[in-house]
Amino acid sequence: MMTERTRVLVAGGGPAGSMTAMLLAREGFDVVVCEKDRFPRYHIGESLLTSVIPLLEFVGALERVERHGFVKKYGAFFRIKHDQPAGYIDFTKLSRYPHSFQVLRSEFDAILLDHARTCGASVLEQTAVTSVEFEDSRPVAATTRSADGSSRRISFDYMVDATGQAGLLSARYFRNRQEEVAFANVAMGGYFRGARAYRDRHGVQHPGAFSMEALSDGSGWTWAIPLHDRTLSVGVVVHRDVYKHRRKAAHSLEDYFAKTLELSPDVTSLIYEASREGEVRSWRDYSYFAKAFAGPGYRLAGDAAGFIDPLFSTGVHLAFLGALSAAATICAVLRGEVSEETAQTFHERCLRQAYTRFMVTVAGFYCQIRSQESLVLPSVSRENFQLAFDLIQPIVSGNADVNSDEIPPDLLNRALRFATATMLEAHDIRTNVPVAKLMSTRILDDSITDRFAAIDGMFIRFDRGQLGLERVGAIGSMLVGARNRIIRGVIAVAG
Ligand SMILES: Cc1cc2nc3c(=O)[nH]c(=O)nc-3n(C[C@H](O)[C@H](O)[C@H](O)COP(=O)(O)OP(=O)(O)OC[C@H]3O[C@@H](n4cnc5c(N)ncnc54)[C@H](O)[C@@H]3O)c2cc1C
């Protein structure tokens, strides 16, 4: 077998892999992307946060995504308690980017992968990375297998694992993935044609909105996402134990899905006159994190690094953030700006802090979803229920990660304090043990203080041709900060 060589090998061509490849190729580095499937291919994960917009813009893909005609998403409704109106996360607040998109992932992902090609990455579809070779603990080469049965050996300086839930490095080689037992969920979903548009409590239609609703018995929640092919993506998330128990009693997955939707009156009213198209699918929906997101010669990005329950539609946001951090830290080392250890630490902390904020917020809101009889959100009453959503808006819009220098620090810190206090109320559905006790210690150790500052005094320099890491306070950083305020805040604000 001949050995080919590239600077960076990206395993996986989903949003994390494509974005990493686009960023690195535009900086002039040789990148090979190996994607085991042929695109377009089906994928779940259709509702995006506004934070994806600046990254798509930076890599020159935004125009293509906009032209495609995906549904524009200006916000999201969350009915987490049945006797309360839905709370609203308004994307038009606190952001220069007032909307995001609801996307058919087959089409969105294909656009991104194709754009990676346009940016200069070499993209090999139907080519799976089947094994990785290490020297000491550093990955140095990979063997791939293509659909025609041929194999290649590709050696590299860096590998970015963007293989999604398959988790080539952490799940297969390092075996260091930690699951969050309180969020060992299962999801089911299908597509409905002829559904109604979502209406708020004043009867106003919100045709592009994401809507979420707690199941009336507190056992889980549903999503409804309008797509540009005029179908409505509808799904249910329940704990694995609830799923196993009730699935046994149902004739089929379809039957169980339909019965569960009956516990969701708002979604039922949306699809009352609609017909389901295609099969009902199910997904393993466990939240988990790799113990390390970076090491010598490698970075993890997207679901390969960690996965958080999709309550707040955070997957693609985190995939892009992981891609940006992976690309910037690799560029910084290859250009001799920082040491390998410094770059690894940056990537590790950058992701850990973002994951922690979301995980804490999700855990807290699950507490209310499961307690339908009582109001458990701290400082929130029936009269001011929307306050809970206004408080967490900076986190769950993705703004805390991409836009934090435009948001007053007291709002960011209030968001985090509220999310943390909410999480501390949460108990596991099966054992009634506080969720905080069940969550992996790394998550708790790492975070919950006010952390919207530069990471070890550095931030990502988000300038084309100079993507990398920069120390806060250097003259260059001030200039970059002024020109790219939004993205400078992706990772850091002078702290
Ligand atoms: C039920 C559910 C609902 C969700 N809803 C949302 C939502 O509304 N919004 C949102 O943002 N996110 C959502 N997500 C999360 C979202 O799906 C993921 O976070 C997102 O797809 C992560 O992108 P990625 O690039 O890391 O992984 P993926 O999109 O999974 O891409 C990984 C790619 O790697 C390829 N691959 C795997 N192994 C190999 C290999 N060995 N060699 C080569 N290629 C390989 C795969 O074929 C795949 O194309 C949801 C997830 C679930 C389970």
The ligand as an SDF file (V2000), in Angstrom:
LIG
                    3D

 53 58  0  0  0  0  0  0  0  0999 V2000
  -32.3760   13.1420   18.5470 C   0  0  0  0  0  0  0  0  0  0  0  0
  -31.3620   14.2010   18.2340 C   0  0  0  0  0  0  0  0  0  0  0  0
  -31.7760   15.4780   17.8980 C   0  0  0  0  0  0  0  0  0  0  0  0
  -30.8410   16.4630   17.6130 C   0  0  0  0  0  0  0  0  0  0  0  0
  -31.2750   17.7290   17.3020 N   0  0  0  0  0  0  0  0  0  0  0  0
  -30.3700   18.6930   17.0600 C   0  0  0  0  0  0  0  0  0  0  0  0
  -30.7850   20.0050   16.6820 C   0  0  0  0  0  0  0  0  0  0  0  0
  -31.9730   20.2960   16.5660 O   0  0  0  0  0  0  0  0  0  0  0  0
  -29.8250   20.9280   16.4380 N   0  0  0  0  0  0  0  0  0  0  0  0
  -28.4880   20.6380   16.5280 C   0  0  0  0  0  0  0  0  0  0  0  0
  -27.6600   21.5260   16.3010 O   0  0  0  0  0  0  0  0  0  0  0  0
  -28.0780   19.4040   16.8450 N   0  0  0  0  0  0  0  0  0  0  0  0
  -28.9760   18.4380   17.1160 C   0  0  0  0  0  0  0  0  0  0  0  0
  -28.5480   17.1810   17.4020 N   0  0  0  0  0  0  0  0  0  0  0  0
  -27.0970   16.9340   17.4820 C   0  0  0  0  0  0  0  0  0  0  0  0
  -26.4680   16.8520   16.0890 C   0  0  0  0  0  0  0  0  0  0  0  0
  -27.0500   15.8040   15.3700 O   0  0  0  0  0  0  0  0  0  0  0  0
  -24.9670   16.6060   16.2280 C   0  0  0  0  0  0  0  0  0  0  0  0
  -24.4630   17.2860   17.3500 O   0  0  0  0  0  0  0  0  0  0  0  0
  -24.1820   17.0560   14.9970 C   0  0  0  0  0  0  0  0  0  0  0  0
  -24.5760   16.3260   13.8750 O   0  0  0  0  0  0  0  0  0  0  0  0
  -22.6790   16.8660   15.2560 C   0  0  0  0  0  0  0  0  0  0  0  0
  -21.9250   17.0510   14.0800 O   0  0  0  0  0  0  0  0  0  0  0  0
  -20.5680   16.2200   13.8600 P   0  0  0  0  0  0  0  0  0  0  0  0
  -19.9770   16.7230   12.6110 O   0  0  0  0  0  0  0  0  0  0  0  0
  -19.8000   16.1910   15.1010 O   0  0  0  0  0  0  0  0  0  0  0  0
  -21.0790   14.7030   13.6800 O   0  0  0  0  0  0  0  0  0  0  0  0
  -21.9230   14.0660   12.5030 P   0  0  0  0  0  0  0  0  0  0  0  0
  -22.8580   15.0630   11.9450 O   0  0  0  0  0  0  0  0  0  0  0  0
  -22.5160   12.8220   13.0390 O   0  0  0  0  0  0  0  0  0  0  0  0
  -20.8640   13.7200   11.3970 O   0  0  0  0  0  0  0  0  0  0  0  0
  -19.9030   12.6990   11.6070 C   0  0  0  0  0  0  0  0  0  0  0  0
  -19.5410   12.1120   10.2570 C   0  0  0  0  0  0  0  0  0  0  0  0
  -18.4600   11.2110   10.4430 O   0  0  0  0  0  0  0  0  0  0  0  0
  -18.6330   10.1070    9.5630 C   0  0  0  0  0  0  0  0  0  0  0  0
  -17.8270    8.9940   10.1070 N   0  0  0  0  0  0  0  0  0  0  0  0
  -18.0780    8.2610   11.2130 C   0  0  0  0  0  0  0  0  0  0  0  0
  -17.0790    7.3440   11.3940 N   0  0  0  0  0  0  0  0  0  0  0  0
  -16.2060    7.5230   10.3800 C   0  0  0  0  0  0  0  0  0  0  0  0
  -14.9780    6.9060   10.0240 C   0  0  0  0  0  0  0  0  0  0  0  0
  -14.4500    5.9050   10.7580 N   0  0  0  0  0  0  0  0  0  0  0  0
  -14.3320    7.3470    8.9260 N   0  0  0  0  0  0  0  0  0  0  0  0
  -14.8330    8.3550    8.1680 C   0  0  0  0  0  0  0  0  0  0  0  0
  -16.0140    8.9750    8.4620 N   0  0  0  0  0  0  0  0  0  0  0  0
  -16.6780    8.5760    9.5580 C   0  0  0  0  0  0  0  0  0  0  0  0
  -20.1270    9.8670    9.5670 C   0  0  0  0  0  0  0  0  0  0  0  0
  -20.5450    9.1790    8.4150 O   0  0  0  0  0  0  0  0  0  0  0  0
  -20.6640   11.2950    9.6390 C   0  0  0  0  0  0  0  0  0  0  0  0
  -20.9820   11.8070    8.3560 O   0  0  0  0  0  0  0  0  0  0  0  0
  -29.4580   16.1650   17.6660 C   0  0  0  0  0  0  0  0  0  0  0  0
  -29.0420   14.8760   17.9780 C   0  0  0  0  0  0  0  0  0  0  0  0
  -29.9730   13.9070   18.2700 C   0  0  0  0  0  0  0  0  0  0  0  0
  -29.5090   12.5030   18.6170 C   0  0  0  0  0  0  0  0  0  0  0  0
  1  2  1  0
  2  3  1  0
  2 52  2  0
  3  4  2  0
  4  5  1  0
  4 50  1  0
  5  6  2  0
  6  7  1  0
  6 13  1  0
  7  8  2  0
  7  9  1  0
  9 10  1  0
 10 11  2  0
 10 12  1  0
 12 13  2  0
 13 14  1  0
 14 15  1  0
 14 50  1  0
 15 16  1  0
 16 17  1  0
 16 18  1  0
 18 19  1  0
 18 20  1  0
 20 21  1  0
 20 22  1  0
 22 23  1  0
 23 24  1  0
 24 25  2  0
 24 26  1  0
 24 27  1  0
 27 28  1  0
 28 29  2  0
 28 30  1  0
 28 31  1  0
 31 32  1  0
 32 33  1  0
 33 34  1  0
 33 48  1  0
 34 35  1  0
 35 36  1  0
 35 46  1  0
 36 37  1  0
 36 45  1  0
 37 38  2  0
 38 39  1  0
 39 40  1  0
 39 45  2  0
 40 41  1  0
 40 42  2  0
 42 43  1  0
 43 44  2  0
 44 45  1  0
 46 47  1  0
 46 48  1  0
 48 49  1  0
 50 51  2  0
 51 52  1  0
 52 53  1  0
M  END
$$$$
